Amino acid sequence: MSFAYPYLLSLLLLLPVLAWLKGKRGRQAAFVYSSVQLVKGIVGISRSSIGTILLRMRWLALALFVIALARPRIGEGETIIRASGIDIVVAIDLSGSMAAEDFEVKGQRVNRLNIAKEVLDKFIRKRISDRIGLVAFAGRAYVAAPLTLDHDFLLTNLERLNLGSIEDGTAIGSGLTAALNRLRDIQSKSKIVILMTDGQNNAGKVPPLTAAEAAQALGVKVYTIGVGTHGTAPMPQTDVFGRKVYVPMQVDIDEDTLKAISQKTNGKYYRADNTEALRQIYGEIDRLEKTEVEIKKYQQYRELFAWPALAGLGVLLLEMILANTVWRRLP
Protein backbone atom coordinates (compact mmCIF):
# COMPACT_ATOMS: atom_id res chain seq x y z
CA MET A 1 0.00 0.00 0.00
CA SER A 2 1.14 3.54 -0.73
CA PHE A 3 -0.22 7.08 -0.52
CA ALA A 4 -0.72 9.36 -3.52
CA TYR A 5 -0.09 12.45 -1.35
CA PRO A 6 1.99 11.19 1.60
CA TYR A 7 3.00 14.72 2.62
CA LEU A 8 -0.58 15.36 3.76
CA LEU A 9 -0.05 12.83 6.56
CA SER A 10 2.05 15.50 8.26
CA LEU A 11 -1.26 17.18 9.13
CA LEU A 12 -1.78 14.39 11.68
CA LEU A 13 1.01 15.97 13.72
CA LEU A 14 -1.06 19.14 14.05
CA LEU A 15 -4.00 17.41 15.71
CA PRO A 16 -2.31 16.87 19.12
CA VAL A 17 -1.17 20.50 19.04
CA LEU A 18 -4.68 21.75 18.28
CA ALA A 19 -6.11 19.50 20.99
CA TRP A 20 -3.62 20.90 23.52
CA LEU A 21 -4.41 24.50 22.52
CA LYS A 22 -8.14 23.83 22.82
CA GLY A 23 -7.61 22.32 26.29
CA LYS A 24 -5.58 25.35 27.39
CA ARG A 25 -8.37 27.70 26.31
CA GLY A 26 -11.04 25.68 28.13
CA ARG A 27 -14.68 25.15 27.32
CA GLN A 28 -17.27 27.88 27.24
CA ALA A 29 -19.37 28.07 30.42
CA ALA A 30 -22.80 26.46 30.16
CA PHE A 31 -24.34 28.93 32.70
CA VAL A 32 -23.29 32.33 33.92
CA TYR A 33 -24.09 33.22 37.54
CA SER A 34 -23.82 36.48 39.37
CA SER A 35 -22.71 34.59 42.49
CA VAL A 36 -21.47 31.07 43.19
CA GLN A 37 -23.71 31.04 46.28
CA LEU A 38 -26.63 30.34 43.97
CA VAL A 39 -25.24 26.91 43.01
CA LYS A 40 -23.39 25.92 46.16
CA GLY A 41 -25.79 23.00 46.62
CA ILE A 42 -24.53 21.20 43.52
CA VAL A 43 -20.81 21.88 43.73
CA GLY A 44 -20.21 18.34 45.01
CA ILE A 45 -21.38 16.74 41.77
CA SER A 46 -18.54 14.82 40.09
CA ARG A 47 -17.45 15.71 36.58
CA SER A 48 -18.60 13.34 33.80
CA SER A 49 -16.13 11.83 31.30
CA ILE A 50 -18.74 11.89 28.54
CA GLY A 51 -17.52 15.23 27.23
CA THR A 52 -13.99 13.87 26.90
CA ILE A 53 -15.22 10.82 24.96
CA LEU A 54 -17.19 13.00 22.54
CA LEU A 55 -14.17 15.27 22.01
CA ARG A 56 -11.92 12.31 21.29
CA MET A 57 -14.41 11.02 18.75
CA ARG A 58 -14.25 14.39 16.99
CA TRP A 59 -10.42 14.24 16.83
CA LEU A 60 -10.55 10.63 15.58
CA ALA A 61 -12.90 11.66 12.78
CA LEU A 62 -10.52 14.46 11.76
CA ALA A 63 -7.56 12.03 11.73
CA LEU A 64 -9.48 9.63 9.47
CA PHE A 65 -10.35 12.48 7.09
CA VAL A 66 -6.64 13.44 6.86
CA ILE A 67 -5.73 9.83 6.00
CA ALA A 68 -8.44 9.83 3.31
CA LEU A 69 -7.03 13.08 1.85
CA ALA A 70 -3.60 11.39 1.51
CA ARG A 71 -5.28 8.83 -0.81
CA PRO A 72 -4.19 5.38 0.35
CA ARG A 73 -4.04 2.91 -2.52
CA ILE A 74 -2.84 -0.58 -3.43
CA GLY A 75 -0.96 -1.31 -6.66
CA GLU A 76 -2.44 -4.12 -8.68
CA GLY A 77 -2.22 -5.43 -12.23
CA GLU A 78 0.41 -4.94 -14.90
CA THR A 79 0.53 -2.74 -17.95
CA ILE A 80 2.78 -2.94 -21.00
CA ILE A 81 4.63 0.28 -21.72
CA ARG A 82 7.36 1.20 -24.16
CA ALA A 83 10.55 2.68 -22.78
CA SER A 84 13.04 4.48 -24.96
CA GLY A 85 16.39 3.31 -23.64
CA ILE A 86 18.98 0.61 -23.27
CA ASP A 87 19.57 -2.09 -20.68
CA ILE A 88 22.51 -1.33 -18.42
CA VAL A 89 24.04 -3.32 -15.57
CA VAL A 90 26.68 -1.61 -13.45
CA ALA A 91 29.18 -3.86 -11.67
CA ILE A 92 30.96 -2.02 -8.87
CA ASP A 93 34.00 -3.17 -6.90
CA LEU A 94 33.60 -3.33 -3.09
CA SER A 95 37.07 -4.64 -2.28
CA GLY A 96 38.99 -3.14 0.65
CA SER A 97 41.25 -1.06 -1.62
CA MET A 98 38.20 1.03 -2.61
CA ALA A 99 38.66 2.75 0.78
CA ALA A 100 41.71 4.60 -0.59
CA GLU A 101 41.12 8.35 -0.51
CA ASP A 102 42.78 9.47 -3.74
CA PHE A 103 39.81 11.55 -4.97
CA GLU A 104 38.83 15.06 -3.94
CA VAL A 105 35.49 16.88 -3.79
CA LYS A 106 35.57 20.58 -2.87
CA GLY A 107 39.04 20.20 -1.43
CA GLN A 108 38.09 17.27 0.80
CA ARG A 109 39.47 13.76 0.41
CA VAL A 110 36.88 11.17 -0.61
CA ASN A 111 37.36 7.41 -0.94
CA ARG A 112 36.92 5.62 -4.24
CA LEU A 113 33.64 3.93 -3.37
CA ASN A 114 31.91 7.14 -2.24
CA ILE A 115 32.90 9.09 -5.35
CA ALA A 116 31.89 6.14 -7.55
CA LYS A 117 28.47 6.04 -5.86
CA GLU A 118 28.03 9.80 -6.18
CA VAL A 119 28.82 9.88 -9.91
CA LEU A 120 26.73 6.76 -10.56
CA ASP A 121 23.80 8.34 -8.69
CA LYS A 122 23.79 11.31 -11.08
CA PHE A 123 24.17 9.00 -14.09
CA ILE A 124 21.12 6.96 -13.04
CA ARG A 125 19.01 10.09 -12.53
CA LYS A 126 19.76 11.21 -16.10
CA ARG A 127 18.84 7.85 -17.66
CA ILE A 128 15.17 7.97 -16.69
CA SER A 129 14.01 5.75 -19.58
CA ASP A 130 16.63 3.01 -19.21
CA ARG A 131 16.38 -0.20 -17.25
CA ILE A 132 19.40 -0.32 -14.97
CA GLY A 133 20.63 -3.09 -12.68
CA LEU A 134 23.36 -3.20 -10.07
CA VAL A 135 25.94 -5.89 -9.23
CA ALA A 136 28.44 -5.62 -6.36
CA PHE A 137 31.56 -7.74 -6.19
CA ALA A 138 34.66 -8.25 -4.08
CA GLY A 139 35.79 -11.80 -3.28
CA ARG A 140 32.48 -12.92 -4.79
CA ALA A 141 29.61 -11.22 -6.62
CA TYR A 142 25.93 -10.69 -5.85
CA VAL A 143 23.02 -8.85 -7.44
CA ALA A 144 22.32 -5.63 -5.51
CA ALA A 145 19.37 -4.64 -7.73
CA PRO A 146 17.73 -6.34 -10.76
CA LEU A 147 17.10 -4.51 -14.02
CA THR A 148 14.41 -1.96 -13.24
CA LEU A 149 12.83 1.32 -14.26
CA ASP A 150 12.15 2.06 -10.59
CA HIS A 151 15.18 4.24 -10.12
CA ASP A 152 14.19 5.29 -6.60
CA PHE A 153 14.47 1.63 -5.59
CA LEU A 154 17.76 1.39 -7.48
CA LEU A 155 19.26 4.45 -5.78
CA THR A 156 18.21 3.15 -2.37
CA ASN A 157 20.10 -0.08 -3.02
CA LEU A 158 23.10 1.84 -4.33
CA GLU A 159 23.25 3.83 -1.10
CA ARG A 160 23.29 0.59 0.92
CA LEU A 161 26.53 -0.60 -0.69
CA ASN A 162 29.32 -0.45 1.87
CA LEU A 163 32.86 -1.71 2.16
CA GLY A 164 33.26 -4.88 4.17
CA SER A 165 29.81 -6.24 3.29
CA ILE A 166 31.41 -8.98 1.11
CA GLU A 167 34.47 -11.11 1.76
CA ASP A 168 37.52 -9.24 0.51
CA GLY A 169 39.16 -9.85 -2.85
CA THR A 170 38.65 -8.78 -6.46
CA ALA A 171 36.63 -11.26 -8.51
CA ILE A 172 36.37 -9.33 -11.78
CA GLY A 173 35.30 -12.40 -13.76
CA SER A 174 32.54 -13.25 -11.25
CA GLY A 175 31.29 -9.65 -11.21
CA LEU A 176 31.08 -9.57 -15.01
CA THR A 177 29.38 -12.98 -15.12
CA ALA A 178 26.74 -11.88 -12.57
CA ALA A 179 26.05 -8.79 -14.69
CA LEU A 180 25.73 -10.88 -17.86
CA ASN A 181 23.23 -13.19 -16.18
CA ARG A 182 20.95 -10.17 -15.69
CA LEU A 183 21.07 -9.44 -19.44
CA ARG A 184 21.15 -12.95 -20.88
CA ASP A 185 17.41 -13.42 -21.45
CA ILE A 186 16.58 -9.78 -22.28
CA GLN A 187 15.36 -9.15 -25.84
CA SER A 188 17.00 -5.82 -26.55
CA LYS A 189 19.12 -4.37 -29.32
CA SER A 190 21.50 -2.64 -26.93
CA LYS A 191 22.84 -4.27 -23.75
CA ILE A 192 25.61 -2.65 -21.73
CA VAL A 193 27.78 -3.56 -18.74
CA ILE A 194 29.76 -0.87 -16.93
CA LEU A 195 32.43 -2.51 -14.77
CA MET A 196 34.36 -0.42 -12.23
CA THR A 197 37.36 -1.83 -10.36
CA ASP A 198 40.59 -0.62 -8.81
CA GLY A 199 42.63 -3.83 -8.75
CA GLN A 200 43.55 -7.12 -10.32
CA ASN A 201 41.52 -10.30 -10.50
CA ASN A 202 42.56 -12.46 -7.52
CA ALA A 203 39.35 -14.28 -6.56
CA GLY A 204 36.39 -16.07 -8.05
CA LYS A 205 36.15 -19.12 -10.29
CA VAL A 206 35.57 -17.35 -13.64
CA PRO A 207 38.61 -15.84 -15.44
CA PRO A 208 37.86 -12.28 -16.66
CA LEU A 209 38.62 -13.05 -20.31
CA THR A 210 36.34 -16.10 -20.23
CA ALA A 211 33.54 -13.85 -18.98
CA ALA A 212 34.43 -11.40 -21.78
CA GLU A 213 33.99 -14.17 -24.36
CA ALA A 214 30.54 -14.89 -22.92
CA ALA A 215 29.68 -11.18 -23.20
CA GLN A 216 30.82 -11.21 -26.83
CA ALA A 217 28.60 -14.20 -27.56
CA LEU A 218 25.61 -12.49 -25.96
CA GLY A 219 26.21 -9.25 -27.83
CA VAL A 220 26.85 -7.27 -24.65
CA LYS A 221 29.18 -4.27 -24.73
CA VAL A 222 31.41 -3.97 -21.67
CA TYR A 223 32.76 -0.57 -20.68
CA THR A 224 35.54 -1.01 -18.10
CA ILE A 225 36.72 1.72 -15.72
CA GLY A 226 39.98 1.56 -13.78
CA VAL A 227 39.46 3.62 -10.62
CA GLY A 228 42.47 5.17 -8.90
CA THR A 229 45.40 7.55 -9.29
CA HIS A 230 48.75 6.55 -10.76
CA GLY A 231 51.58 5.44 -8.48
CA THR A 232 50.43 5.38 -4.86
CA ALA A 233 47.20 6.27 -3.10
CA PRO A 234 46.57 7.36 0.53
CA MET A 235 44.92 4.51 2.47
CA PRO A 236 43.32 5.65 5.76
CA GLN A 237 44.21 3.75 8.91
CA THR A 238 43.90 4.32 12.66
CA ASP A 239 47.05 4.62 14.78
CA VAL A 240 47.49 3.48 18.39
CA PHE A 241 46.07 6.80 19.64
CA GLY A 242 42.86 6.41 17.62
CA ARG A 243 43.85 9.07 15.12
CA LYS A 244 43.25 8.81 11.38
CA VAL A 245 46.50 8.51 9.44
CA TYR A 246 47.28 7.80 5.81
CA VAL A 247 49.58 5.03 4.59
CA PRO A 248 50.79 5.03 0.95
CA MET A 249 49.29 2.11 -1.00
CA GLN A 250 50.55 0.97 -4.38
CA VAL A 251 47.92 1.38 -7.11
CA ASP A 252 47.82 -1.90 -9.02
CA ILE A 253 45.10 -1.84 -11.68
CA ASP A 254 45.24 -4.63 -14.29
CA GLU A 255 44.72 -2.30 -17.22
CA ASP A 256 45.75 -4.90 -19.79
CA THR A 257 42.93 -7.23 -18.75
CA LEU A 258 40.37 -4.41 -18.57
CA LYS A 259 41.39 -3.21 -22.03
CA ALA A 260 41.14 -6.75 -23.42
CA ILE A 261 37.62 -7.16 -21.98
CA SER A 262 36.39 -3.93 -23.55
CA GLN A 263 38.06 -4.57 -26.92
CA LYS A 264 36.65 -8.10 -27.16
CA THR A 265 33.10 -6.76 -26.61
CA ASN A 266 33.34 -3.58 -28.75
CA GLY A 267 33.30 -1.46 -25.62
CA LYS A 268 35.92 0.92 -24.27
CA TYR A 269 38.38 1.16 -21.38
CA TYR A 270 38.64 4.31 -19.28
CA ARG A 271 41.05 5.35 -16.53
CA ALA A 272 39.47 7.48 -13.79
CA ASP A 273 42.35 9.00 -11.82
CA ASN A 274 40.43 12.01 -10.53
CA THR A 275 36.87 13.10 -9.81
CA GLU A 276 36.36 15.11 -12.98
CA ALA A 277 37.69 12.29 -15.16
CA LEU A 278 35.17 9.86 -13.65
CA ARG A 279 32.33 12.30 -14.29
CA GLN A 280 33.43 12.77 -17.91
CA ILE A 281 33.57 9.00 -18.40
CA TYR A 282 29.95 8.61 -17.35
CA GLY A 283 29.07 11.63 -19.47
CA GLU A 284 30.52 9.88 -22.52
CA ILE A 285 28.75 6.61 -21.73
CA ASP A 286 25.54 8.61 -21.32
CA ARG A 287 25.71 9.43 -25.02
CA LEU A 288 25.29 5.76 -25.99
CA GLU A 289 22.72 4.76 -28.61
CA LYS A 290 19.13 4.14 -27.49
CA THR A 291 16.46 1.68 -28.54
CA GLU A 292 12.85 0.85 -27.66
CA VAL A 293 11.74 -2.15 -25.62
CA GLU A 294 8.44 -3.33 -24.19
CA ILE A 295 8.41 -3.80 -20.43
CA LYS A 296 5.90 -4.58 -17.72
CA LYS A 297 5.36 -2.04 -15.00
CA TYR A 298 2.93 -1.95 -12.09
CA GLN A 299 1.00 1.28 -12.37
CA GLN A 300 -2.68 0.49 -11.81
CA TYR A 301 -4.00 1.25 -8.33
CA ARG A 302 -7.05 0.37 -6.29
CA GLU A 303 -8.07 3.47 -4.35
CA LEU A 304 -8.77 3.00 -0.65
CA PHE A 305 -9.54 6.59 0.38
CA ALA A 306 -13.27 5.81 0.68
CA TRP A 307 -12.67 3.51 3.66
CA PRO A 308 -11.08 6.06 6.03
CA ALA A 309 -13.44 8.75 4.69
CA LEU A 310 -16.54 6.65 5.45
CA ALA A 311 -15.11 5.62 8.82
CA GLY A 312 -14.45 9.27 9.69
CA LEU A 313 -17.96 10.25 8.60
CA GLY A 314 -19.43 7.43 10.67
CA VAL A 315 -17.50 8.49 13.80
CA LEU A 316 -18.53 12.12 13.26
CA LEU A 317 -22.22 11.24 12.84
CA LEU A 318 -22.14 8.99 15.91
CA GLU A 319 -20.56 11.79 17.94
CA MET A 320 -23.25 14.25 16.80
CA ILE A 321 -26.07 11.79 17.55
CA LEU A 322 -24.77 10.98 21.02
CA ALA A 323 -24.11 14.63 21.80
CA ASN A 324 -27.72 15.51 20.93
CA THR A 325 -29.51 12.51 22.46
CA VAL A 326 -28.41 10.27 25.32
CA TRP A 327 -25.34 12.36 26.10
CA ARG A 328 -26.98 15.69 25.54
CA ARG A 329 -25.50 18.56 27.46
CA LEU A 330 -27.47 21.50 28.84
CA PRO A 331 -27.92 24.11 27.68
C-alpha positions as CSV (number, residue, x, y, z in Angstrom):
1,M,0.0,0.0,0.0
2,S,1.1,3.5,-0.7
3,F,-0.2,7.1,-0.5
4,A,-0.7,9.4,-3.5
5,Y,-0.1,12.4,-1.3
6,P,2.0,11.2,1.6
7,Y,3.0,14.7,2.6
8,L,-0.6,15.4,3.8
9,L,-0.1,12.8,6.6
10,S,2.1,15.5,8.3
11,L,-1.3,17.2,9.1
12,L,-1.8,14.4,11.7
13,L,1.0,16.0,13.7
14,L,-1.1,19.1,14.0
15,L,-4.0,17.4,15.7
16,P,-2.3,16.9,19.1
17,V,-1.2,20.5,19.0
18,L,-4.7,21.7,18.3
19,A,-6.1,19.5,21.0
20,W,-3.6,20.9,23.5
21,L,-4.4,24.5,22.5
22,K,-8.1,23.8,22.8
23,G,-7.6,22.3,26.3
24,K,-5.6,25.3,27.4
25,R,-8.4,27.7,26.3
26,G,-11.0,25.7,28.1
27,R,-14.7,25.2,27.3
28,Q,-17.3,27.9,27.2
29,A,-19.4,28.1,30.4
30,A,-22.8,26.5,30.2
31,F,-24.3,28.9,32.7
32,V,-23.3,32.3,33.9
33,Y,-24.1,33.2,37.5
34,S,-23.8,36.5,39.4
35,S,-22.7,34.6,42.5
36,V,-21.5,31.1,43.2
37,Q,-23.7,31.0,46.3
38,L,-26.6,30.3,44.0
39,V,-25.2,26.9,43.0
40,K,-23.4,25.9,46.2
41,G,-25.8,23.0,46.6
42,I,-24.5,21.2,43.5
43,V,-20.8,21.9,43.7
44,G,-20.2,18.3,45.0
45,I,-21.4,16.7,41.8
46,S,-18.5,14.8,40.1
47,R,-17.5,15.7,36.6
48,S,-18.6,13.3,33.8
49,S,-16.1,11.8,31.3
50,I,-18.7,11.9,28.5
51,G,-17.5,15.2,27.2
52,T,-14.0,13.9,26.9
53,I,-15.2,10.8,25.0
54,L,-17.2,13.0,22.5
55,L,-14.2,15.3,22.0
56,R,-11.9,12.3,21.3
57,M,-14.4,11.0,18.7
58,R,-14.2,14.4,17.0
59,W,-10.4,14.2,16.8
60,L,-10.6,10.6,15.6
61,A,-12.9,11.7,12.8
62,L,-10.5,14.5,11.8
63,A,-7.6,12.0,11.7
64,L,-9.5,9.6,9.5
65,F,-10.3,12.5,7.1
66,V,-6.6,13.4,6.9
67,I,-5.7,9.8,6.0
68,A,-8.4,9.8,3.3
69,L,-7.0,13.1,1.8
70,A,-3.6,11.4,1.5
71,R,-5.3,8.8,-0.8
72,P,-4.2,5.4,0.4
73,R,-4.0,2.9,-2.5
74,I,-2.8,-0.6,-3.4
75,G,-1.0,-1.3,-6.7
76,E,-2.4,-4.1,-8.7
77,G,-2.2,-5.4,-12.2
78,E,0.4,-4.9,-14.9
79,T,0.5,-2.7,-17.9
80,I,2.8,-2.9,-21.0
81,I,4.6,0.3,-21.7
82,R,7.4,1.2,-24.2
83,A,10.6,2.7,-22.8
84,S,13.0,4.5,-25.0
85,G,16.4,3.3,-23.6
86,I,19.0,0.6,-23.3
87,D,19.6,-2.1,-20.7
88,I,22.5,-1.3,-18.4
89,V,24.0,-3.3,-15.6
90,V,26.7,-1.6,-13.5
91,A,29.2,-3.9,-11.7
92,I,31.0,-2.0,-8.9
93,D,34.0,-3.2,-6.9
94,L,33.6,-3.3,-3.1
95,S,37.1,-4.6,-2.3
96,G,39.0,-3.1,0.6
97,S,41.2,-1.1,-1.6
98,M,38.2,1.0,-2.6
99,A,38.7,2.7,0.8
100,A,41.7,4.6,-0.6
101,E,41.1,8.4,-0.5
102,D,42.8,9.5,-3.7
103,F,39.8,11.5,-5.0
104,E,38.8,15.1,-3.9
105,V,35.5,16.9,-3.8
106,K,35.6,20.6,-2.9
107,G,39.0,20.2,-1.4
108,Q,38.1,17.3,0.8
109,R,39.5,13.8,0.4
110,V,36.9,11.2,-0.6
111,N,37.4,7.4,-0.9
112,R,36.9,5.6,-4.2
113,L,33.6,3.9,-3.4
114,N,31.9,7.1,-2.2
115,I,32.9,9.1,-5.3
116,A,31.9,6.1,-7.6
117,K,28.5,6.0,-5.9
118,E,28.0,9.8,-6.2
119,V,28.8,9.9,-9.9
120,L,26.7,6.8,-10.6
121,D,23.8,8.3,-8.7
122,K,23.8,11.3,-11.1
123,F,24.2,9.0,-14.1
124,I,21.1,7.0,-13.0
125,R,19.0,10.1,-12.5
126,K,19.8,11.2,-16.1
127,R,18.8,7.8,-17.7
128,I,15.2,8.0,-16.7
129,S,14.0,5.8,-19.6
130,D,16.6,3.0,-19.2
131,R,16.4,-0.2,-17.2
132,I,19.4,-0.3,-15.0
133,G,20.6,-3.1,-12.7
134,L,23.4,-3.2,-10.1
135,V,25.9,-5.9,-9.2
136,A,28.4,-5.6,-6.4
137,F,31.6,-7.7,-6.2
138,A,34.7,-8.2,-4.1
139,G,35.8,-11.8,-3.3
140,R,32.5,-12.9,-4.8
141,A,29.6,-11.2,-6.6
142,Y,25.9,-10.7,-5.8
143,V,23.0,-8.8,-7.4
144,A,22.3,-5.6,-5.5
145,A,19.4,-4.6,-7.7
146,P,17.7,-6.3,-10.8
147,L,17.1,-4.5,-14.0
148,T,14.4,-2.0,-13.2
149,L,12.8,1.3,-14.3
150,D,12.1,2.1,-10.6
151,H,15.2,4.2,-10.1
152,D,14.2,5.3,-6.6
153,F,14.5,1.6,-5.6
154,L,17.8,1.4,-7.5
155,L,19.3,4.4,-5.8
156,T,18.2,3.1,-2.4
157,N,20.1,-0.1,-3.0
158,L,23.1,1.8,-4.3
159,E,23.2,3.8,-1.1
160,R,23.3,0.6,0.9
161,L,26.5,-0.6,-0.7
162,N,29.3,-0.4,1.9
163,L,32.9,-1.7,2.2
164,G,33.3,-4.9,4.2
165,S,29.8,-6.2,3.3
166,I,31.4,-9.0,1.1
167,E,34.5,-11.1,1.8
168,D,37.5,-9.2,0.5
169,G,39.2,-9.9,-2.9
170,T,38.7,-8.8,-6.5
171,A,36.6,-11.3,-8.5
172,I,36.4,-9.3,-11.8
173,G,35.3,-12.4,-13.8
174,S,32.5,-13.3,-11.3
175,G,31.3,-9.7,-11.2
176,L,31.1,-9.6,-15.0
177,T,29.4,-13.0,-15.1
178,A,26.7,-11.9,-12.6
179,A,26.0,-8.8,-14.7
180,L,25.7,-10.9,-17.9
181,N,23.2,-13.2,-16.2
182,R,21.0,-10.2,-15.7
183,L,21.1,-9.4,-19.4
184,R,21.1,-12.9,-20.9
185,D,17.4,-13.4,-21.5
186,I,16.6,-9.8,-22.3
187,Q,15.4,-9.1,-25.8
188,S,17.0,-5.8,-26.5
189,K,19.1,-4.4,-29.3
190,S,21.5,-2.6,-26.9
191,K,22.8,-4.3,-23.8
192,I,25.6,-2.7,-21.7
193,V,27.8,-3.6,-18.7
194,I,29.8,-0.9,-16.9
195,L,32.4,-2.5,-14.8
196,M,34.4,-0.4,-12.2
197,T,37.4,-1.8,-10.4
198,D,40.6,-0.6,-8.8
199,G,42.6,-3.8,-8.7
200,Q,43.6,-7.1,-10.3
201,N,41.5,-10.3,-10.5
202,N,42.6,-12.5,-7.5
203,A,39.4,-14.3,-6.6
204,G,36.4,-16.1,-8.1
205,K,36.1,-19.1,-10.3
206,V,35.6,-17.4,-13.6
207,P,38.6,-15.8,-15.4
208,P,37.9,-12.3,-16.7
209,L,38.6,-13.0,-20.3
210,T,36.3,-16.1,-20.2
211,A,33.5,-13.8,-19.0
212,A,34.4,-11.4,-21.8
213,E,34.0,-14.2,-24.4
214,A,30.5,-14.9,-22.9
215,A,29.7,-11.2,-23.2
216,Q,30.8,-11.2,-26.8
217,A,28.6,-14.2,-27.6
218,L,25.6,-12.5,-26.0
219,G,26.2,-9.2,-27.8
220,V,26.8,-7.3,-24.7
221,K,29.2,-4.3,-24.7
222,V,31.4,-4.0,-21.7
223,Y,32.8,-0.6,-20.7
224,T,35.5,-1.0,-18.1
225,I,36.7,1.7,-15.7
226,G,40.0,1.6,-13.8
227,V,39.5,3.6,-10.6
228,G,42.5,5.2,-8.9
229,T,45.4,7.5,-9.3
230,H,48.7,6.5,-10.8
231,G,51.6,5.4,-8.5
232,T,50.4,5.4,-4.9
233,A,47.2,6.3,-3.1
234,P,46.6,7.4,0.5
235,M,44.9,4.5,2.5
236,P,43.3,5.6,5.8
237,Q,44.2,3.7,8.9
238,T,43.9,4.3,12.7
239,D,47.1,4.6,14.8
240,V,47.5,3.5,18.4
241,F,46.1,6.8,19.6
242,G,42.9,6.4,17.6
243,R,43.9,9.1,15.1
244,K,43.3,8.8,11.4
245,V,46.5,8.5,9.4
246,Y,47.3,7.8,5.8
247,V,49.6,5.0,4.6
248,P,50.8,5.0,1.0
249,M,49.3,2.1,-1.0
250,Q,50.6,1.0,-4.4
251,V,47.9,1.4,-7.1
252,D,47.8,-1.9,-9.0
253,I,45.1,-1.8,-11.7
254,D,45.2,-4.6,-14.3
255,E,44.7,-2.3,-17.2
256,D,45.8,-4.9,-19.8
257,T,42.9,-7.2,-18.7
258,L,40.4,-4.4,-18.6
259,K,41.4,-3.2,-22.0
260,A,41.1,-6.7,-23.4
261,I,37.6,-7.2,-22.0
262,S,36.4,-3.9,-23.5
263,Q,38.1,-4.6,-26.9
264,K,36.6,-8.1,-27.2
265,T,33.1,-6.8,-26.6
266,N,33.3,-3.6,-28.7
267,G,33.3,-1.5,-25.6
268,K,35.9,0.9,-24.3
269,Y,38.4,1.2,-21.4
270,Y,38.6,4.3,-19.3
271,R,41.0,5.3,-16.5
272,A,39.5,7.5,-13.8
273,D,42.4,9.0,-11.8
274,N,40.4,12.0,-10.5
275,T,36.9,13.1,-9.8
276,E,36.4,15.1,-13.0
277,A,37.7,12.3,-15.2
278,L,35.2,9.9,-13.6
279,R,32.3,12.3,-14.3
280,Q,33.4,12.8,-17.9
281,I,33.6,9.0,-18.4
282,Y,30.0,8.6,-17.3
283,G,29.1,11.6,-19.5
284,E,30.5,9.9,-22.5
285,I,28.8,6.6,-21.7
286,D,25.5,8.6,-21.3
287,R,25.7,9.4,-25.0
288,L,25.3,5.8,-26.0
289,E,22.7,4.8,-28.6
290,K,19.1,4.1,-27.5
291,T,16.5,1.7,-28.5
292,E,12.8,0.9,-27.7
293,V,11.7,-2.1,-25.6
294,E,8.4,-3.3,-24.2
295,I,8.4,-3.8,-20.4
296,K,5.9,-4.6,-17.7
297,K,5.4,-2.0,-15.0
298,Y,2.9,-1.9,-12.1
299,Q,1.0,1.3,-12.4
300,Q,-2.7,0.5,-11.8
301,Y,-4.0,1.2,-8.3
302,R,-7.1,0.4,-6.3
303,E,-8.1,3.5,-4.4
304,L,-8.8,3.0,-0.6
305,F,-9.5,6.6,0.4
306,A,-13.3,5.8,0.7
307,W,-12.7,3.5,3.7
308,P,-11.1,6.1,6.0
309,A,-13.4,8.8,4.7
310,L,-16.5,6.6,5.5
311,A,-15.1,5.6,8.8
312,G,-14.4,9.3,9.7
313,L,-18.0,10.3,8.6
314,G,-19.4,7.4,10.7
315,V,-17.5,8.5,13.8
316,L,-18.5,12.1,13.3
317,L,-22.2,11.2,12.8
318,L,-22.1,9.0,15.9
319,E,-20.6,11.8,17.9
320,M,-23.3,14.2,16.8
321,I,-26.1,11.8,17.5
322,L,-24.8,11.0,21.0
323,A,-24.1,14.6,21.8
324,N,-27.7,15.5,20.9
325,T,-29.5,12.5,22.5
326,V,-28.4,10.3,25.3
327,W,-25.3,12.4,26.1
328,R,-27.0,15.7,25.5
329,R,-25.5,18.6,27.5
330,L,-27.5,21.5,28.8
331,P,-27.9,24.1,27.7
